Amino acid sequence: MYLKVFYTFINSGCLIFPLAFTCFENVSWSVGKSHINDVKIWFELWSKGGANPNFVTENKLEYISNFNWLTNWIDNYFFNKVSDFLIGLSILIMIIFLLFYKKEVIQNFYRVRFFLLYFFIFLLLCEWFLNHPTLRYGGYHLIAMLALIPTSIVLGKKNFDYQFYIKKIIKIN
């Protein structure tokens, strides 16, 4: 982590690029704040579907403000990438439950208190969606955590008969 921060600082004069408040303008190699702001706008425009190799929207600031980008993002990004990821994650969880589920597993599932964790994940998910809603910028992890944490809680309460599952796996192969 420290090496990445150092590398970013050496290349741009910023500790976290393109956050302007983490930049030092007094170092000789620092990029200007106007360039940092332009890059920040470009990253946000690209992640909200306003730019791609074949298209760039005319008014960048108007596009990324409010939710002007949402319909284009849904058409171009959600139905092409996010939905595929959600389908794949759902299939993975179904396979896990088909292999390991028995009725006694979900006894006290709803009594487990993970409100603080889910609140924090929800805040991060809101920040991700409002500022840079591209899966590669944290969406994969946040959405997967929302689905896999309850799955792991349910499976963690189960006492496994490993011989049963080894025989089940051998039958599949």
C-alpha positions as CSV (number, residue, x, y, z in Angstrom):
1,M,0.0,0.0,0.0
2,Y,2.7,2.5,1.0
3,L,4.6,1.7,-2.3
4,K,1.5,2.6,-4.3
5,V,1.0,5.9,-2.4
6,F,4.7,6.6,-3.0
7,Y,4.5,5.7,-6.7
8,T,1.4,7.9,-7.1
9,F,3.1,10.8,-5.3
10,I,6.3,10.5,-7.4
11,N,4.2,10.5,-10.6
12,S,1.7,13.3,-9.8
13,G,2.6,15.1,-6.6
14,C,-0.6,13.7,-5.1
15,L,-1.1,11.0,-2.4
16,I,-4.3,9.9,-3.9
17,F,-4.8,10.8,-7.5
18,P,-7.1,12.6,-8.6
19,L,-8.2,14.0,-5.2
20,A,-7.0,17.6,-5.4
21,F,-6.8,18.0,-1.6
22,T,-4.2,15.3,-1.3
23,C,-1.9,17.0,-3.8
24,F,1.2,19.1,-3.1
25,E,1.6,22.0,-5.5
26,N,4.9,23.1,-4.1
27,V,6.8,20.1,-5.4
28,S,8.4,20.6,-8.8
29,W,6.9,17.6,-10.5
30,S,3.3,18.2,-9.3
31,V,0.6,18.4,-11.9
32,G,-1.6,21.4,-11.7
33,K,-5.0,21.5,-9.9
34,S,-6.8,22.2,-13.2
35,H,-5.3,19.1,-14.7
36,I,-6.3,17.1,-11.7
37,N,-9.8,18.4,-11.9
38,D,-10.0,17.6,-15.6
39,V,-8.8,14.0,-15.0
40,K,-11.4,13.7,-12.1
41,I,-14.2,14.8,-14.4
42,W,-13.0,12.5,-17.2
43,F,-12.9,9.5,-14.8
44,E,-16.4,10.3,-13.6
45,L,-17.7,10.8,-17.1
46,W,-16.2,7.5,-18.3
47,S,-17.5,5.5,-15.4
48,K,-21.0,6.9,-15.8
49,G,-21.2,5.9,-19.4
50,G,-20.6,9.4,-20.9
51,A,-17.5,8.4,-22.8
52,N,-16.2,5.4,-24.5
53,P,-13.8,4.8,-27.4
54,N,-16.6,5.7,-29.9
55,F,-18.4,8.4,-28.1
56,V,-17.9,11.4,-25.8
57,T,-20.8,13.5,-24.6
58,E,-20.7,17.2,-25.5
59,N,-21.4,18.9,-22.1
60,K,-19.4,16.8,-19.6
61,L,-20.3,18.7,-16.4
62,E,-24.0,18.7,-17.2
63,Y,-23.9,15.0,-18.0
64,I,-22.3,13.9,-14.7
65,S,-24.4,16.3,-12.5
66,N,-27.5,15.1,-10.7
67,F,-28.7,11.9,-12.3
68,N,-28.5,12.9,-16.0
69,W,-26.3,10.0,-16.7
70,L,-28.6,7.3,-15.2
71,T,-30.6,6.3,-18.2
72,N,-27.6,6.0,-20.4
73,W,-25.7,4.1,-17.7
74,I,-28.6,1.6,-17.4
75,D,-28.8,1.1,-21.1
76,N,-25.1,0.8,-21.8
77,Y,-23.6,-0.5,-18.6
78,F,-26.1,-2.1,-16.3
79,F,-27.7,-4.5,-18.9
80,N,-24.3,-5.4,-20.3
81,K,-22.1,-5.8,-17.3
82,V,-23.8,-5.5,-13.9
83,S,-26.7,-7.8,-14.9
84,D,-24.1,-10.5,-16.1
85,F,-22.3,-10.2,-12.8
86,L,-25.5,-10.5,-10.8
87,I,-26.6,-13.5,-12.7
88,G,-23.2,-15.2,-12.2
89,L,-23.2,-14.4,-8.5
90,S,-26.7,-15.8,-8.2
91,I,-25.7,-19.0,-10.0
92,L,-22.7,-19.3,-7.7
93,I,-24.8,-19.0,-4.6
94,M,-27.4,-21.4,-5.9
95,I,-24.6,-24.0,-6.6
96,I,-23.2,-23.5,-3.1
97,F,-26.6,-24.0,-1.5
98,L,-27.4,-27.0,-3.7
99,L,-24.2,-28.6,-2.5
100,F,-24.3,-27.7,1.2
101,Y,-27.8,-26.8,2.2
102,K,-29.9,-28.9,4.6
103,K,-33.0,-27.7,6.4
104,E,-31.4,-27.2,9.8
105,V,-28.9,-24.6,8.5
106,I,-31.1,-21.5,8.7
107,Q,-32.2,-21.6,12.3
108,N,-31.0,-18.4,13.8
109,F,-29.9,-16.6,10.6
110,Y,-32.0,-13.5,11.2
111,R,-30.9,-13.1,14.8
112,V,-27.3,-12.5,13.7
113,R,-26.6,-8.8,14.1
114,F,-24.5,-7.4,11.2
115,F,-26.3,-4.1,11.0
116,L,-23.1,-2.0,11.4
117,L,-21.3,-4.0,8.7
118,Y,-24.2,-3.8,6.3
119,F,-24.6,-0.1,7.0
120,F,-21.0,0.5,6.2
121,I,-21.2,-1.6,3.0
122,F,-24.4,0.3,2.1
123,L,-22.6,3.7,2.5
124,L,-19.8,2.5,0.4
125,L,-22.2,1.2,-2.2
126,C,-24.0,4.6,-2.3
127,E,-20.6,6.4,-2.7
128,W,-19.6,4.0,-5.5
129,F,-22.9,4.4,-7.3
130,L,-23.1,8.2,-7.1
131,N,-19.4,8.9,-8.0
132,H,-18.0,6.1,-10.1
133,P,-20.5,3.3,-10.9
134,T,-18.2,1.0,-12.7
135,L,-17.8,-2.5,-11.4
136,R,-14.0,-2.3,-11.6
137,Y,-14.0,0.7,-9.2
138,G,-15.3,-1.4,-6.2
139,G,-18.6,-2.5,-7.4
140,Y,-17.6,-6.2,-7.7
141,H,-16.5,-6.3,-4.1
142,L,-19.4,-4.4,-2.6
143,I,-22.1,-6.3,-4.4
144,A,-20.4,-9.7,-3.7
145,M,-20.1,-8.9,0.0
146,L,-23.8,-8.1,0.2
147,A,-24.5,-11.6,-1.2
148,L,-21.7,-13.7,0.1
149,I,-21.7,-12.6,3.8
150,P,-25.1,-14.0,4.5
151,T,-24.2,-17.1,2.5
152,S,-21.1,-17.6,4.7
153,I,-23.1,-17.0,7.9
154,V,-25.6,-19.6,6.9
155,L,-23.0,-22.1,6.0
156,G,-20.8,-21.2,9.0
157,K,-23.6,-22.4,11.4
158,K,-23.6,-25.9,9.8
159,N,-21.7,-28.8,11.2
160,F,-20.2,-30.5,8.2
161,D,-20.0,-34.2,7.6
162,Y,-17.0,-34.1,5.4
163,Q,-17.3,-37.8,4.4
164,F,-20.8,-37.1,3.0
165,Y,-19.5,-34.2,0.9
166,I,-16.5,-36.1,-0.3
167,K,-18.8,-38.9,-1.5
168,K,-21.1,-36.3,-3.1
169,I,-18.2,-34.7,-5.0
170,I,-16.9,-38.1,-6.2
171,K,-20.3,-38.9,-7.5
172,I,-20.4,-35.6,-9.5
173,N,-17.0,-36.4,-11.1
